[in-house]
Amino acid sequence: MANKTSSTPRIAAVMAAHNADATLVQAVDSLLIDGLPVDVFIVDDASRTPVTKLFKKLPSYVHVLRQDANVGAAKARNIALREILAKGYDYVAVMDSDDIALPGRVSKTVEFLQNNPQVAAVGGWAHCVDEDTLETLYDYCYPCDYKDICKQQYWDASFVHSTVTFRAEALKKVGIYDEGFPVAQDYELLCRMAKYYPVANVPEFTLLYRVSSKGISSKRTSRQRLARFQVQCRYFSPFHLWAWLGIARSAARVATPTPVVANTKKAFKRLKGLFRS
């Protein structure tokens, strides 16, 4: 898959924001850390404080699409993506309103896509950090090779969503987020993309991913598990062992109460700690 290139590619970033008053401006500013021109399209998903009021002066490269009612992440991102794709940008970077891009988040992923015209999307690794102190709690280091990514995606996600940069041409061909997935829409899109085109990760840390101290509610956790199971069913391949293992694991987790899964995870972590000591 080829893509027209120029000395300065046209890059857009898509961001959905709902009541992200404390973090949004920092997230936007971090996208410019590499010095590349990036147009940031923010869908203000009916925030209590309008996004435009968070800036002393709205930069010319920031485009705010205000929604009167909360539409959710998938639909919000699609509102921006339709505008971005219609304007003819070459690359689309995804960014969440509470994360922080590190040097290389944009430049290295765009460079990778320019040097690998067959690749449709590329992400990177992320430090998962405390939302207040930004102290690293753990890391996401997903596979980088296309075959390893496909194998992993039968089991679970292979990308940190806020590290991904898409080739706009590929998004036009395979489609944008499936709004039938209120959660796990990123997992579904990247599974769909990987079905038609090679995808990759760069083996470098490109993001600080904020982890909420409040965690995720049991209800939302259950929804995420069910959505992941539905995605795996949609892209199930009966000739791959990992597809069967992924389906079996997700089915078991959907059927198991959330506290049981959480306690099991804690037990495994304690066992790992004992073996390391």
C-alpha positions in Angstrom: 0.0 0.0 0.0 1.6 3.2 -1.1 0.9 6.7 0.2 1.9 10.0 -1.3 4.6 11.7 0.8 6.1 15.1 1.0 8.9 16.8 2.9 6.3 17.9 5.5 3.4 15.4 5.8 0.0 16.6 6.8 -0.6 15.2 10.3 -3.8 15.4 12.3 -4.5 14.2 15.9 -7.9 13.1 17.1 -8.9 13.5 20.7 -12.2 12.9 22.5 -12.6 14.9 25.7 -15.2 14.8 28.5 -14.5 16.8 31.6 -10.8 16.6 31.2 -10.1 20.0 32.6 -7.0 19.1 34.5 -5.1 17.2 31.8 -6.3 18.3 28.3 -4.0 21.3 27.7 -1.0 19.3 28.8 -2.0 16.4 26.4 -2.4 18.8 23.5 0.9 20.6 24.2 2.8 17.2 24.4 1.8 16.4 20.8 3.9 19.3 19.6 7.0 18.2 21.5 8.7 16.8 18.4 8.4 20.1 16.5 6.2 18.7 13.8 3.1 20.6 12.7 0.1 18.7 14.0 -3.5 19.9 13.7 -5.4 18.7 16.8 -9.1 18.0 16.4 -10.8 17.8 19.8 -14.3 16.6 20.2 -15.7 18.3 23.3 -18.1 15.6 24.3 -20.5 17.9 26.3 -17.9 18.7 29.0 -19.2 20.8 31.9 -16.5 23.4 31.1 -16.3 23.9 27.4 -12.8 22.9 26.0 -12.3 26.3 24.4 -12.3 27.9 27.9 -9.4 25.7 29.0 -7.0 27.6 26.8 -5.9 31.2 27.5 -6.1 31.6 23.7 -7.1 28.8 21.4 -4.1 27.9 19.2 -4.7 28.0 15.5 -3.8 24.4 15.2 -6.5 23.3 17.7 -10.0 22.6 16.2 -12.8 22.1 18.8 -15.9 20.3 17.8 -18.4 20.9 20.6 -21.2 18.4 21.2 -24.4 19.4 23.0 -24.9 15.9 24.4 -22.5 13.2 25.5 -22.1 10.7 22.6 -19.3 8.5 23.9 -15.7 7.9 22.8 -16.3 5.9 19.6 -18.9 8.4 18.1 -16.9 11.4 19.3 -13.7 10.2 17.6 -15.6 9.4 14.4 -17.0 13.0 14.3 -13.4 14.3 14.2 -12.2 11.5 11.9 -14.8 12.2 9.2 -13.6 15.8 9.1 -9.9 14.9 9.1 -10.3 12.3 6.3 -12.3 14.8 4.2 -9.5 17.4 4.5 -6.9 15.1 3.0 -4.4 14.6 5.9 -1.7 11.9 5.4 -1.5 10.6 8.9 -3.9 10.5 11.9 -2.5 10.2 15.5 -4.8 9.1 18.3 -4.5 10.8 21.7 -6.5 10.6 24.9 -7.1 13.7 26.8 -5.4 12.5 30.0 -2.2 11.1 28.5 1.2 12.7 27.8 3.1 12.2 24.6 6.9 11.6 25.0 9.5 12.7 22.4 9.0 10.6 19.3 5.3 9.9 19.9 4.5 11.6 16.6 7.8 11.9 14.8 8.9 8.3 15.1 5.5 6.8 14.2 5.2 9.0 11.2 8.7 8.3 10.1 8.0 4.6 10.4 5.0 4.8 8.2 6.9 6.9 5.6 9.7 4.3 5.6 7.3 1.3 5.5 4.5 2.1 3.0 2.9 -1.3 3.4 2.1 -0.7 7.1 -1.3 0.9 7.9 -0.9 1.7 11.6 2.0 1.9 14.1 2.0 2.3 17.9 4.7 2.3 20.6 5.3 1.3 24.1 4.0 3.2 27.2 4.9 3.9 30.8 1.7 3.5 32.9 2.0 6.2 35.5 0.2 7.4 38.6 -2.3 10.1 37.6 -1.0 12.6 40.1 2.7 12.0 40.6 3.5 10.5 37.1 5.5 7.9 38.8 5.9 4.8 36.6 3.8 1.9 38.0 4.3 -0.6 35.2 5.0 -0.7 31.4 3.2 -1.8 28.3 5.7 -3.3 25.9 3.6 -5.0 23.2 5.0 -7.0 20.3 6.4 -5.1 17.4 6.4 -7.6 14.5 3.2 -8.0 12.5 3.0 -11.8 13.0 3.5 -11.5 16.8 0.9 -8.7 16.9 -1.7 -10.9 15.1 -1.0 -13.8 17.5 -1.3 -11.5 20.5 -4.6 -9.9 19.2 -6.3 -13.3 19.3 -5.6 -13.2 23.0 -5.9 -9.5 23.9 -5.0 -6.0 22.7 -1.6 -5.4 21.1 -1.5 -1.6 21.1 -1.7 1.3 23.6 -4.4 3.3 21.8 -2.8 6.7 22.5 0.4 5.7 20.8 -1.1 4.7 17.5 -0.7 6.7 14.3 -2.8 5.6 11.3 -2.2 6.0 7.6 -5.3 8.1 6.5 -5.6 6.1 3.3 -6.0 2.9 5.2 -8.7 4.4 7.5 -10.6 5.4 4.4 -10.5 1.9 3.1 -11.3 -0.2 6.2 -13.5 2.3 8.0 -13.4 4.2 11.2 -14.5 3.2 14.7 -17.5 0.8 15.0 -20.0 2.7 17.1 -21.6 -0.7 18.1 -18.7 -1.0 20.5 -19.1 1.6 23.3 -16.0 0.0 24.8 -13.2 -1.9 23.1 -13.7 0.1 19.9 -9.9 0.6 19.6 -9.4 -3.2 19.9 -12.0 -3.8 17.2 -10.5 -1.2 14.8 -7.0 -2.5 15.1 -8.1 -6.1 14.7 -10.0 -5.0 11.5 -7.0 -3.1 10.3 -4.6 -6.0 10.9 -6.9 -8.3 8.8 -6.2 -6.2 5.7 -2.8 -4.6 6.3 0.4 -5.1 8.2 0.5 -3.2 11.5 3.4 -2.6 13.9 4.8 -1.1 17.1 8.1 0.8 17.4 10.1 -0.7 20.3 10.4 2.6 22.2 8.4 4.4 24.9 6.4 7.1 23.3 3.7 7.8 26.0 2.9 8.4 29.6 -0.4 6.6 30.2 -2.2 7.8 33.2 -3.7 5.1 35.5 -6.7 6.3 37.6 -6.4 5.7 41.3 -10.1 5.0 41.3 -9.7 2.1 39.0 -12.5 0.8 36.7 -16.0 0.0 38.1 -17.1 -3.6 38.1 -19.9 -2.8 35.7 -17.5 -1.3 33.2 -15.0 -4.1 33.6 -17.7 -6.6 32.8 -18.6 -4.6 29.7 -15.0 -4.5 28.6 -14.7 -8.3 28.9 -17.9 -8.9 27.0 -16.8 -6.5 24.2 -13.4 -8.1 24.0 -15.1 -11.5 23.6 -17.4 -10.1 20.9 -14.4 -8.7 19.0 -12.6 -12.1 19.2 -15.7 -13.9 17.9 -15.9 -11.4 15.0 -12.3 -12.0 14.0 -12.1 -15.7 15.1 -9.8 -17.9 13.0 -10.5 -21.6 13.5 -7.0 -22.6 12.2 -5.1 -20.7 14.8 -4.5 -22.2 18.3 -4.2 -18.7 19.9 -7.7 -17.8 18.6 -9.2 -20.8 20.5 -7.2 -19.9 23.6 -8.3 -16.3 23.4 -11.9 -17.2 23.0 -11.8 -19.7 25.9 -10.1 -17.2 28.2 -12.5 -14.4 27.4 -15.5 -16.7 27.7 -14.3 -17.8 31.2 -13.7 -14.2 32.3 -17.2 -13.1 31.1 -18.7 -15.9 33.1 -16.7 -15.3 36.2 -17.7 -12.6 38.7 -15.3 -9.6 38.6 -14.2 -9.9 42.3 -13.1 -13.5 41.6 -11.0 -12.4 38.6 -9.4 -9.5 40.6 -8.5 -11.8 43.5 -7.0 -14.4 41.1 -4.9 -11.7 39.5 -3.6 -10.6 43.0 -2.8 -14.1 43.9 -0.7 -14.6 40.7 1.1 -11.4 41.4 1.9 -12.5 44.9 3.2 -15.8 43.6 5.4 -14.1 41.0 6.8 -11.9 43.8 7.6 -15.0 45.9 9.4 -16.7 43.0 11.4 -13.5 42.2 12.5 -13.2 45.9 
